[in-house]
Amino acid sequence: RQDRSEDALAHTERALALARRTLAPGDTRLADAWNTHGNVLRTLKRTEEARAAFTTARDIWSKAFGPEHPAMIVAFGNMAIMEAETGEAERAIRAFDDGAALVRRVLGPRHPQVGSFLNNGGFVLARVGRLEEAHAHFEEAVRHWRETLGEGSPKVAMALHNLASVEGEQGELTAARAHLEEAMSIRAKTLGPKSPSYGDDLAVLGDLQRLAGGRERATAS
């Protein structure tokens, strides 16, 4: 994979150099080239260079289209994912929340991408131990995707899985199990019981059963 990423970097470097030679500084195709280059740099963990590339793309898009444009949603999403992957939790959370707000304004409050920003923001919040905020993000993602994609969407199952994981950490084992079993039911129907996602659900279910068993033993003693 590393070799392929290095090959990809060589291609995006050449494409970016050509774009910079032949396009005006404010041309949105130049922003596209910077954005693609940033994604490859992010894959290679070259964080500062990736951040600079994404920032350049964002600035070109913002000047060309204005701050309230779908291209800016891409910019927020790429920046947020990069910050999350590199452990910059506060930056990532802020970018995910700003991205969700931007999607609501630009594409409408019922656009499914709102749920993606909420779910990803919740994941980062959970990772840094801000469980109440993570719980609220996942709950809202579940509600949003139920309304926009339908009860049986795999996206709903993903958010339910994440919600159950947080509830398990919070000690809300009954709610966690109910949400996880709903996620498993959706995934069994849509992805099949042999899918990796269903396996992830089984692993969390096993952990919830372990925690419940420990609580019962503590009560009995």
Residue pairs with C-beta under 8 A, 6 or more apart in sequence:
2 44
5 40
5 43
5 44
6 44
8 40
8 43
9 37
9 40
9 41
9 44
12 33
12 36
12 37
12 40
13 37
15 33
15 36
15 37
16 33
16 34
16 37
19 27
19 29
19 30
19 33
20 30
20 33
23 29
23 30
24 30
25 60
26 60
26 63
26 64
27 60
27 64
28 60
28 61
28 64
28 65
28 71
30 60
31 56
31 57
31 58
31 60
31 61
31 64
31 71
32 57
34 53
34 54
34 56
34 57
34 60
35 53
35 54
35 57
35 74
35 75
35 78
37 53
38 49
38 50
38 51
38 52
38 53
38 54
38 57
38 78
38 82
39 50
39 78
41 49
41 50
41 53
42 50
42 78
42 81
42 82
42 85
45 86
47 82
47 86
50 82
51 79
51 82
54 75
54 78
54 79
54 82
55 79
57 75
58 72
58 75
58 79
61 69
61 71
61 72
61 74
61 75
62 69
62 72
62 75
65 71
65 72
68 102
68 105
68 106
69 106
70 106
70 107
72 102
72 106
73 99
73 102
73 103
73 106
73 107
73 113
76 95
76 96
76 98
76 99
76 102
76 117
77 99
77 116
77 117
79 91
79 95
80 91
80 92
80 95
80 96
80 99
80 117
80 120
80 121
81 92
81 120
83 89
83 91
83 92
83 95
84 92
84 96
84 120
84 123
84 124
89 124
89 125
89 127
89 128
92 121
92 124
93 121
93 124
93 125
96 117
96 118
96 120
96 121
96 124
97 117
97 121
99 117
100 114
100 117
100 118
100 121
103 111
103 113
103 114
103 117
104 111
104 114
107 113
110 147
110 148
111 148
112 144
112 145
112 148
112 149
112 155
114 144
114 148
115 141
115 144
115 145
115 148
115 149
115 155
115 159
116 155
118 137
118 138
118 140
118 141
118 144
119 137
119 138
119 141
119 155
119 158
119 159
119 162
121 137
122 133
122 134
122 135
122 136
122 137
122 138
122 141
122 162
122 166
123 134
123 162
125 131
125 133
125 134
125 137
126 134
126 162
126 165
126 166
126 169
131 166
131 169
131 170
134 162
134 166
135 163
135 166
135 167
135 170
138 159
138 162
138 163
138 166
139 163
141 159
141 162
142 156
142 159
142 160
142 163
145 153
145 155
145 156
145 159
146 153
146 156
149 155
149 156
150 156
151 186
152 186
152 189
152 190
153 186
153 190
154 186
154 187
154 190
154 191
154 197
156 183
156 186
157 182
157 183
157 184
157 186
157 187
157 190
157 197
158 183
158 197
160 179
160 180
160 182
160 183
160 186
161 179
161 180
161 183
161 197
161 200
161 201
161 204
163 176
163 179
164 175
164 176
164 177
164 179
164 180
164 183
164 204
164 208
165 176
165 204
167 173
167 175
167 176
167 179
168 176
168 204
168 207
168 208
168 211
171 211
173 208
173 211
173 212
173 215
176 208
177 205
177 208
177 212
180 201
180 204
180 205
180 208
181 205
183 201
184 198
184 201
184 202
184 205
187 193
187 195
187 197
187 198
187 201
188 198
191 197
191 198
192 198
